[in-house]
Amino acid sequence: MDPKNGSSFTGFILLGFSDRPQLERVLFVVLLIFYLLTLLGNTTIIALSLLDPHLQTPMYFFLSNLSFLDLCYTTSIVPQLLVHLRGADKSISFAACVAQLFVSLWLGSTECILLGVMAVDRYAAICRPLHYTVIMHPRLCALMASASWFIGFANSSLQTS
């Protein structure tokens, strides 16, 4: 609490590269380019998986889920970082910090679980090739992907609280 005007700030001030502001401009451009490439690449993977009938397999279903997850993950972090790199206000409120922590934990946990699910899919394809279509039917794939998202959400809720 500021004794002069009675105001208080409940957040964090991000220092960044305060002693070298020219680095912030370079980092902004580099991150923006990589962010746009990430958006383009993951959107392309999702679109191709949906449009090409030959790619309507469990492997590409999980790959599309992973691409969507990566889109969400990078979009939850990079735009805020770009704003702080170019803007004058380099602060974040406590609530915004908690929200970003929650989303990052949720998507990071979900990604780890989804990678495990993808490993099970590849195990079934390699070790049980004749039974693969029976084992990895679309309903099970949807259930496993949904479970990944739900478990990631539950983990994030527990960790954030």
Sequence and secondary structure as in RCSB ss.txt:
>XXXX:A:sequence
MDPKNGSSFTGFILLGFSDRPQLERVLFVVLLIFYLLTLLGNTTIIALSLLDPHLQTPMYFFLSNLSFLDLCYTT
SIVPQLLVHLRGADKSISFAACVAQLFVSLWLGSTECILLGVMAVDRYAAICRPLHYTVIMHPRLCALMASASWF
IGFANSSLQTS
>XXXX:A:secstr
  TTT     EEE  SSTT HHHHHHHHHHHHHHHHHHHHHHHHHHHHHHH GGG SHHHHHHHHHHHHHHHHHH
HHHHHHHHHHHSS  EEEHHHHHHHHHHHHHHHHHHHHHHHHHHHHHHHHHH TTTHHHHT HHHHHHHHHHHHH
HHHHHHHHHH 
